[in-house]
Amino acid sequence: MKPLVLIGPMGSGKSEVARILSSSLERPLADTDEMVERANSRSVSQIFHEIGEPAFRGLESRALREALSDPTAVIAAGGGIVLDPLNADLVKKKARVFYLKVTPETAALRIGNGNGRPLVEGKEVVEEIARIIADREAIYDRAAHHVIDAEREPAAVAESIEQLLQ
């Protein structure tokens, strides 16, 4: 058995789909953003503003390695976690990776005004998410074993993933 890792941009539904899969498959849930927040007693946004994105990415990488140590885990990975080639290689080798693919418009609808999302705070959300997706799409594609249409409701996305696991 391998961990399941969900990757994709903010607003793709990684956390919600991971919760559904964790429950339906009776596997433990790990959300790397939540792990970083717990370990540092601060929100992702606070960490970004206080120590910067590169330092945050290091904390995120540590959380990913910890989550991958459980072969039964369902892992909601932070949106930028596979930007580090070492992380991308690690998940590809140690887990089944699902890229939750969404349009910028859908992602923006899901995250609202972007509060608490340091990469889009104070910016035009749809435009910024479009830029992020354009910058990362090839990376997500390379890191994933499966590309999943995440334009649908999270339960339908989870069901698609479950069908691939059979």
Secondary structure as UniProt FT lines:
FT   STRAND          4..7
FT   TURN            10..11
FT   HELIX           14..25
FT   STRAND          29..31
FT   HELIX           32..40
FT   HELIX           44..51
FT   HELIX           53..68
FT   TURN            71..72
FT   STRAND          74..76
FT   TURN            79..80
FT   HELIX           81..83
FT   HELIX           85..94
FT   STRAND          96..101
FT   HELIX           104..111
FT   TURN            112..113
FT   TURN            115..116
FT   TURN            118..122
FT   HELIX           125..143
FT   STRAND          146..149
FT   HELIX           154..165
//
